[in-house]
Amino acid sequence: MKIQIRSLCSDCANPPRFCDAIVEEDEQIYLVRKDQKSCRYVKILWEDVVYQVNKLKPKNMKLPQQAP
């Protein structure tokens, strides 16, 4: 399965696309984005994104759960 991830904070009628989210056969979730310089696709595991963001935030801070 694949879904486009868009900037929901945009004022555009059609919000700009940031990347795609893909669920593969092994049920792993990846974010995929085309690199403009090399024209190659870069794929990162969703769990890696969450891990890195969790390291950034202070321990008592809660990240937003819903897009505006």
C-alpha positions as CSV (number, residue, x, y, z in Angstrom):
1,M,0.0,0.0,0.0
2,K,1.1,3.5,-0.7
3,I,-0.2,6.9,0.4
4,Q,1.0,10.4,-0.3
5,I,2.1,12.5,2.7
6,R,1.3,16.1,2.2
7,S,1.8,19.3,4.2
8,L,-1.7,19.8,5.7
9,C,-0.7,23.2,7.1
10,S,-0.5,24.6,3.5
11,D,-3.0,27.2,2.3
12,C,-3.0,25.6,-1.2
13,A,-6.1,23.9,-2.5
14,N,-3.8,20.9,-3.3
15,P,-1.2,20.8,-0.4
16,P,2.3,20.1,-1.5
17,R,3.5,16.5,-1.4
18,F,6.4,15.8,1.0
19,C,6.9,12.1,0.5
20,D,5.1,8.7,0.2
21,A,4.4,6.3,3.0
22,I,4.6,2.7,2.0
23,V,3.6,-0.5,3.8
24,E,5.5,-3.5,2.4
25,E,4.7,-7.2,2.4
26,D,6.5,-7.7,5.7
27,E,4.2,-4.9,7.2
28,Q,7.2,-2.6,7.7
29,I,6.3,1.1,7.1
30,Y,8.7,3.3,5.1
31,L,8.8,6.9,4.1
32,V,10.0,7.3,0.5
33,R,11.2,10.6,-1.1
34,K,12.9,11.3,-4.4
35,D,16.2,13.0,-4.0
36,Q,16.2,16.0,-6.4
37,K,20.0,16.0,-7.0
38,S,20.5,12.3,-7.8
39,C,17.0,11.5,-8.9
40,R,17.1,8.4,-6.8
41,Y,14.5,7.4,-4.2
42,V,15.5,7.5,-0.6
43,K,13.7,5.1,1.7
44,I,13.7,5.3,5.5
45,L,12.0,3.0,8.0
46,W,9.2,4.7,9.9
47,E,10.5,3.3,13.2
48,D,13.8,5.0,12.6
49,V,12.0,8.4,12.1
50,V,10.0,7.9,15.3
51,Y,13.2,6.9,17.3
52,Q,15.1,10.0,16.1
53,V,12.2,12.4,16.8
54,N,11.7,10.9,20.3
55,K,15.4,11.6,21.0
56,L,14.9,15.3,20.1
57,K,11.9,16.1,22.3
58,P,12.2,16.8,26.0
59,K,11.0,13.9,28.1
60,N,7.9,15.8,29.5
61,M,6.9,17.1,26.0
62,K,4.1,15.4,24.1
63,L,4.2,15.6,20.3
64,P,0.9,16.5,18.5
65,Q,-1.1,13.5,17.5
66,Q,-3.3,15.1,14.8
67,A,-2.6,17.4,11.9
68,P,-4.4,20.8,12.1
